Amino acid sequence: IMNRDNIILIFRILLGATFIFSGIVKLDSIYQFEQTIFKAGVTDWSLIPWLSRFVIGIEIFLGICFFHKEGLKKFTIPATFAMLI
């Protein structure tokens, strides 16, 4: 039988793996990701290469953070919500 701690652990691993996978996939097609940022009107072309790599790096970093239990409630979850917004 699955207890609450095991379910939370599985959820953290799946969520972390999803963030890491998403970041790696964006690295593979970074030009398309840059175009998406440009079409959203976030900034002009001079800052998009920096912004896109920063967002991808933060996404992979947050994915790794989900594998660590320390700081999950104080840093990882709030930072993830802030990034998603």
Secondary structure as GFF3:
##gff-version 3
##sequence-region A 1 85
A	DSSP	alpha_helix	4	28	.	.	.	ID=ss1
A	DSSP	alpha_helix	30	39	.	.	.	ID=ss2
A	DSSP	alpha_helix	48	65	.	.	.	ID=ss3
A	DSSP	pi_helix	72	76	.	.	.	ID=ss4
A	DSSP	alpha_helix	77	84	.	.	.	ID=ss5
###
